[in-house]
Amino acid sequence: MNSFIVKVTAAAALLALPALSQAQELRIGYVSGERVLRDSLPAKAAQAKLEAEFSKREKDLADVAARLKATSDKLEKDAPTLSEAERGRRQRDLVEQDREFQRKRREFQEDLTQRKNEELGAVIERANKTIKQIFDAEKYDLILQDATFVSPRVDITEKVIKALNAQAPK
């Protein structure tokens, strides 16, 4: 009976050897999506494009905010000398101007968010294609993004960024 257990255990060990050798050859990579979106040339180009597209509106909003503050400060300073009717009229004007400013600021934020999502979506799509090319060319079994703990020896983020930068128009 002992001989039978030894033979079964030996057979099981022999059957497990190919699986063990395959497990040791497993290629795993890791990519930091946050670093790709921060450090790659396509991501930087997208950010510059957004800044160019929205900087004038942002400056206009800052100017309106400064004018509103100046108007509010002036009303506060002049309030003791104003008639009740004039003070009420100025306060209503100020509230209406502030309401219009808040509406424009919301529209600006919505437009900026939509464009940012479009631009970063295009960068993410290119990055995913690049990761897939690296995956196929270097015969990876698994590539993860944004893991909790990662060993530097499986981090291929720099390789992905370099490949993306090489594809970027000069």
Helices and strands as residue ranges (DSSP letters): H 2-24, E 28-31, H 33-39, H 41-78, G 79-81, H 84-137, E 142-145, G 152-154, H 157-167
